[in-house]
Each structure stands twice: as C-alpha cells, then as structure tokens.
Amino acid sequence: MPPFLKPRRLRRGDVVGVAALSGPVDPEALNRGCHLLEEMGYGVKRATNLLLKSGPLGLAGSDAARLSGYRDLLLDPDVAAIVFARGGYGAMRILPFLSPGELAANAKIHCGFSDVTALSGFLLSRCGLPSFHGPMVAADLARGLDPLSASFFPFMLEGDGPTELALPEAEIVVPGAAEGRLVGGCLSLLAAAVGTPDEFDYDGALLFFEEVNEEAYRVDRMLAHLARARRFDRLGGILIGSMASITFGGAEDPPRLREVLAERLGPLRVPVAFGLPCGHKGPNVTLPVGARASWHPRTRTLRFEEEIVS
C-alpha cells in the first residue's frame, strides 16, 4: 500500500460534492438528500452528470461523462468532500481511467457504499487514501437517517464521531478478539475485484462485508472465490453486516443463511461476528475504511483506533 494519506476533515460551511459513478439518480431523492446536507450546514455542488441516464446499461451518463463529473469535484479546491448519490453498477468501469497520483495530490474525503466499494479499494490500495463506508445522498439521506446512523454521519467525516460502536445483539459465529486495518464493503464487489490491482490488501485485516438481493448460493460462491484466491489466509477477523433479501429459491430464511455463513467462514479459524449495522437495509453507520480497528467480543464492541481525517 502507498503511504497512508489523511484527507482534511470536513467542517460546517464546507462544500460537499455529490458524485454519481454508477446508476441513474432519482431527481426527487437527490433534492431531498442535498437539502438535508444543507440543513446540516454544508454547501452542495452537484456533479454535471447527476441527472443523466444513457447507454445500454442506463448508467448516470457515459463512462466519460461520469468520470468528468467526478473529476470536476475532485479538482475543485472549494469541494472539501465527495459523497456519492447512489450505488447500483458502474464504478468499476471508471477505475482504469483514474490517476492514483491525481487522487493522492487532491486527497479528499469520499463517502458511500454498495458499488462505491470498488472505488474504496482503489483509493486505499493504489493511492493510500482511506474512505468512509456510509450514507449516500439520494438513498440514505433522502430517506432520512435513523438515530444510530445519524450519530455517526456526518460526525465521522468531521473527525468528531464515536470512537467505538457497541453491538450488544451481535451473534458470535467464531469466538475471539481481532484487530487490523478495517477493510470491506459490498461482498459482490469484493469478489469481483480479486486479481485486479484495485482490491484491498487482506493481510492482517479486519474484514467487514454486506450484501443485498442475492441468492444464498451466490453469496456462498463469492466467499468460496475469495477463500480459494487465498484472500482470507491471513485475516485478523470478519464482521458481517446487513445481508438483506438473501434468498433460497426466492424466499428469505435468515437462520439458514447463518448456517451457510458459519459453514463457510468457520474453517478460516478467525473471529467472526454477525450483526454489524451497515449495508442496504437497517442502520448504515459510517465506518472508516482503512483505519486500524479492534473487535472485542466480550463487550461486543468495535473500536476505531485512529482517525482517518486530519
């Protein structure tokens, strides 16, 4: 990993750029989310491609348009942070056109999840730049944040967030304490990144993942792929977030899903816990991707051992 870079912390009154590297953005949801950012005390600058929809995949503009809209925000000295509008699909198509040197020279806060996982891996592995796995403008912010999520966002971006996250109802799948650099995101994006230069470094890492709208056998296949690629050989531990709408032949069965996860992850012989409040359904707390962190099963607490903003 390149030298670790800490972007400047966000301050009230700063301008937040809203970017769209993936799917098309609903205008009404976008307006609600931007309005909430303004109510929090920030200015808002919208990427030029936010309301586009083009190409056979119906993304938020062509690859060139999405890249240009994002780079405009990245290079604008008035933009202090970039928060993504939504996930979907499309960010991985942009990675080959990004310059690690340009991103490092313009180190800024990035916040998002889902498809943004692809960019988060690129930022940390190629640029040494941490990011936040957290709410997105035309999704979480548009719906309004639940109390737990609101206690983390935007405070984590300001360097004034909680230093630990209590998980009193976490299910211990494999006992044991763990520590390491916190990496992860949407499981399908983690699996898709295997073998690319943009994936996270898993050695000694504290891995978290979440997923949505998949058949259980595909979740098992993703985990098998990561394990077979030896990405799990030297993990510090695993924390599992929301596994929303994971089905067996179209029907959800949470106890059966836990059995699948325990069967797949138990042989890794690293601590594993289920119940991290992040992902597509339920609370989506803001997590510092790239920060040193530790998991304490006795107190069921995830501690963030360092700030990733300066």
C-alpha positions in Angstrom: 0.0 0.0 0.0 1.3 3.5 -0.8 1.9 5.9 2.1 -1.2 6.5 4.2 -2.9 9.8 3.4 -5.4 11.5 5.7 -7.7 14.0 3.9 -8.7 17.2 5.7 -11.6 16.8 8.0 -15.0 18.2 7.0 -16.1 21.5 8.6 -19.5 23.1 8.8 -19.7 25.6 6.0 -17.6 23.5 3.7 -18.8 22.5 0.2 -19.7 18.8 -0.3 -19.6 17.5 -3.8 -22.3 15.0 -4.8 -21.0 12.5 -7.4 -22.6 9.7 -9.5 -20.2 7.0 -10.8 -22.9 4.3 -11.0 -26.6 4.0 -11.6 -29.1 6.8 -12.6 -30.2 9.1 -9.9 -33.8 9.9 -9.0 -34.2 13.7 -9.1 -36.6 14.0 -6.2 -34.5 11.7 -3.9 -31.4 13.7 -4.9 -33.1 17.0 -4.0 -34.2 15.6 -0.6 -30.7 14.4 0.2 -29.0 17.6 -0.9 -31.5 19.6 1.2 -30.5 17.5 4.3 -26.8 18.2 3.7 -27.7 21.9 3.5 -29.6 21.7 6.7 -26.5 20.1 8.3 -24.6 23.3 7.4 -22.8 22.4 4.2 -22.8 23.9 0.8 -23.6 21.4 -2.0 -22.1 21.2 -5.5 -23.7 18.6 -7.8 -21.7 16.7 -10.4 -22.5 17.6 -14.0 -23.8 14.1 -14.8 -26.1 13.6 -11.9 -29.3 13.7 -13.9 -28.1 11.8 -17.0 -29.1 8.3 -18.0 -27.5 6.8 -21.0 -26.1 3.7 -22.7 -27.4 0.2 -22.8 -27.0 -0.2 -19.0 -28.8 3.0 -18.3 -26.0 4.4 -16.1 -25.7 8.0 -14.9 -24.2 9.1 -18.2 -21.5 7.6 -20.3 -18.2 6.5 -18.8 -16.6 9.7 -20.0 -19.5 11.8 -18.5 -19.3 10.0 -15.1 -15.6 10.3 -15.0 -15.7 14.0 -15.9 -18.4 14.8 -13.4 -16.4 13.1 -10.6 -13.0 14.7 -11.6 -14.6 18.2 -11.6 -15.4 17.7 -8.0 -12.1 16.1 -7.2 -10.1 19.0 -8.7 -12.3 21.8 -7.4 -10.4 23.4 -4.5 -13.7 24.6 -3.0 -15.0 21.0 -2.6 -13.9 19.5 0.7 -15.6 16.1 0.5 -17.3 13.9 -2.1 -20.4 12.0 -1.1 -21.9 9.7 -3.7 -25.5 9.9 -4.8 -26.3 6.2 -5.0 -24.8 2.8 -5.9 -26.0 0.3 -8.5 -23.3 -0.5 -11.0 -20.7 1.3 -13.0 -17.9 2.5 -10.7 -15.6 -0.4 -11.7 -15.8 0.7 -15.3 -14.2 4.1 -14.3 -11.2 2.8 -12.3 -8.9 2.2 -15.3 -9.2 5.9 -16.2 -8.3 7.3 -12.7 -4.9 8.6 -11.9 -3.6 7.5 -8.5 -1.2 10.4 -8.5 -4.0 12.9 -9.2 -6.2 11.4 -6.4 -3.3 11.5 -3.9 -2.4 15.1 -4.8 -6.1 16.1 -4.3 -6.8 13.9 -1.2 -10.4 14.4 -0.2 -13.0 12.6 1.9 -15.0 10.0 0.0 -18.2 8.6 1.4 -20.5 5.9 0.0 -21.1 2.2 -0.1 -22.5 -0.5 -2.3 -20.9 0.0 -5.8 -18.6 2.6 -4.3 -16.8 -0.4 -2.7 -14.9 -0.7 -6.0 -13.6 2.9 -5.7 -12.8 2.5 -2.0 -10.5 -0.4 -2.8 -8.8 1.6 -5.5 -8.3 4.6 -3.2 -6.7 2.6 -0.4 -4.6 0.2 -2.4 -3.5 2.5 -5.2 -3.5 5.9 -3.5 -3.1 5.2 0.2 -6.3 7.2 0.7 -8.9 5.9 3.3 -12.6 6.5 2.8 -15.9 6.2 4.6 -18.4 3.3 4.1 -21.5 5.3 4.8 -24.7 7.0 3.7 -25.4 8.2 0.2 -27.3 11.3 -0.8 -30.1 10.0 -3.0 -30.5 6.9 -0.8 -30.0 7.1 2.9 -30.0 10.9 3.2 -33.1 11.1 1.0 -35.0 8.7 3.3 -33.7 10.4 6.5 -31.2 8.8 8.8 -32.2 6.6 11.7 -30.9 7.7 15.1 -27.9 5.3 15.1 -26.8 6.3 11.6 -27.3 9.9 12.5 -24.9 9.6 15.5 -22.1 8.7 13.0 -22.9 10.8 10.0 -21.6 13.5 9.3 -19.6 13.4 12.6 -17.1 10.8 11.4 -16.3 12.9 8.4 -15.6 15.8 10.7 -13.2 13.8 12.9 -15.6 14.1 15.8 -17.5 10.8 15.6 -17.8 7.9 18.1 -14.5 6.1 18.8 -16.4 2.8 19.2 -19.5 1.0 18.1 -21.4 -1.1 20.5 -23.1 -4.2 19.0 -25.0 -5.6 22.0 -27.0 -8.0 19.9 -24.1 -9.3 17.7 -24.1 -13.0 17.1 -20.7 -14.6 17.7 -20.1 -17.1 15.0 -16.5 -17.8 15.8 -15.3 -16.6 19.2 -12.2 -14.5 19.7 -10.9 -10.9 19.7 -9.5 -9.4 16.5 -7.7 -6.3 15.3 -6.4 -5.0 12.0 -7.0 -2.4 9.3 -10.7 -2.2 8.6 -11.5 -3.0 5.0 -14.5 -4.2 3.2 -17.9 -3.3 1.7 -20.3 -5.0 -0.6 -19.4 -8.6 -0.9 -20.1 -8.9 -4.7 -17.7 -6.0 -5.4 -15.0 -7.6 -3.2 -15.3 -10.8 -5.1 -15.3 -9.1 -8.4 -12.0 -7.2 -7.6 -10.0 -10.4 -7.0 -7.0 -10.4 -9.3 -7.2 -6.7 -10.2 -4.7 -4.1 -9.0 -7.5 -2.3 -7.2 -8.5 -4.8 -4.5 -7.9 -4.4 -0.8 -4.9 -5.9 1.0 -6.5 -8.5 3.3 -3.3 -9.5 5.2 -4.0 -8.9 8.9 -7.2 -7.0 8.0 -10.4 -6.8 10.0 -12.8 -7.5 7.1 -16.5 -6.4 7.0 -19.0 -7.2 4.3 -22.7 -6.8 3.5 -24.9 -7.8 0.6 -28.3 -7.4 -0.9 -30.7 -9.1 -3.4 -28.7 -12.3 -4.0 -29.5 -16.0 -3.9 -27.7 -17.7 -1.0 -25.7 -20.0 -3.2 -24.2 -16.9 -5.0 -23.2 -15.5 -1.6 -21.5 -18.8 -0.8 -19.8 -18.8 -4.2 -18.4 -15.3 -3.6 -17.0 -16.3 -0.3 -15.6 -19.5 -1.8 -14.0 -17.5 -4.6 -12.3 -15.1 -2.1 -11.1 -18.1 0.0 -9.9 -20.0 -3.0 -8.0 -17.0 -4.1 -6.3 -17.1 -0.6 -7.6 -13.6 0.3 -8.7 -15.0 3.7 -5.5 -16.8 4.6 -4.2 -14.1 7.0 -7.3 -12.2 8.0 -7.5 -10.8 11.5 -11.3 -11.3 11.7 -14.6 -10.9 10.0 -17.6 -8.7 10.8 -20.8 -9.4 8.9 -23.2 -6.5 8.2 -26.7 -6.5 6.7 -27.5 -9.4 4.4 -30.7 -8.0 3.0 -33.0 -10.0 0.8 -30.6 -13.0 0.6 -32.9 -15.8 -0.6 -33.1 -19.6 -1.0 -35.1 -20.1 -4.2 -36.7 -16.7 -3.8 -37.6 -17.0 -0.1 -35.6 -15.4 2.8 -34.5 -17.8 5.6 -32.2 -15.9 8.0 -31.4 -18.9 10.3 -30.5 -21.0 7.2 -28.3 -18.1 5.9 -26.5 -18.0 9.2 -25.8 -21.7 8.9 -24.3 -21.1 5.4 -22.1 -18.3 6.7 -20.9 -20.3 9.7 -20.2 -23.4 7.5 -18.2 -21.3 5.0 -16.4 -19.0 7.5 -15.9 -21.3 10.5 -12.9 -23.2 8.9 -11.0 -20.0 8.5 -10.3 -20.1 12.2 -10.5 -16.4 12.7 -13.0 -14.5 14.9 -16.4 -14.0 13.1 -19.4 -12.0 14.3 -22.8 -11.2 12.7 -24.7 -8.0 13.3 -22.6 -5.0 12.1 -25.2 -2.3 11.5 -24.1 -1.3 7.9 -25.4 -2.0 4.5 -28.5 -1.7 2.3 -31.2 -2.4 5.0 -31.5 -1.0 8.5 -28.9 1.3 10.2 -25.9 2.2 8.0 -23.3 3.6 10.3 -20.3 5.4 8.9 -17.2 3.2 9.0 -13.6 4.4 8.5 -12.3 2.2 5.7 -8.5 1.9 6.2 -8.4 2.7 9.9 -6.9 0.5 12.5 -9.7 -1.1 14.4 -10.3 -3.8 17.0 -13.1 -6.2 17.8 -13.9 -7.1 21.5 -16.4 -10.0 21.7 -16.7 -9.9 25.5 -18.2 -6.4 25.3 -19.3 -6.8 21.7 -17.6 -3.6 20.8 -15.8 -2.4 17.6 -13.3 0.2 18.4 -11.7 2.6 15.9 -8.1 3.0 16.9 -7.3 6.0 14.7 -8.8 8.9 12.8 -8.6 8.8 9.0 -9.0 12.6 8.7 -6.5 15.3 9.7 
